[in-house]
Amino acid sequence: MNSKIAVMADPDTVTGFMLGGIKEGYPVKDTEEAGKKLEELIKEDFSIIITTEKIGDELRSSIDKLTGERALPMIIEIPDKGGSIERASDPMRELIKRVIGVEMVK
């Protein structure tokens, strides 16, 4: 597998990453479109898929199912232009725990 990175998010976030050098950017308008695009990206040769926390929360069951079955691609959720979302559990902390087997302490 190559070390390809994709960004799937709102148009502003995708534009920012593409200006930063990411070549594979996929702007999505709603949850339905994001779900379809995520399924397509999982089938491609990406190591990392970056999305926003909002999209991650909307597609939580799909993301958990896909990441539970395989190590790659890693799906990383970042805050969008509206800022971070308060959550009971941090998906990044869960990802680290799953990948390296150790829980990171604050």
Sequence and secondary structure as in RCSB ss.txt:
>XXXX:A:sequence
MNSKIAVMADPDTVTGFMLGGIKEGYPVKDTEEAGKKLEELIKEDFSIIITTEKIGDELRSSIDKLTGERALPMI
IEIPDKGGSIERASDPMRELIKRVIGVEMVK
>XXXX:A:secstr
   EEEEEE HHHHHHHHHTT  EEEE SSHHHHHHHHHHHHHSSEEEEEEEHHHHHHTHHHHHHHHHH S SEE
EEE BTTB    SS HHHHHHHHHHS     
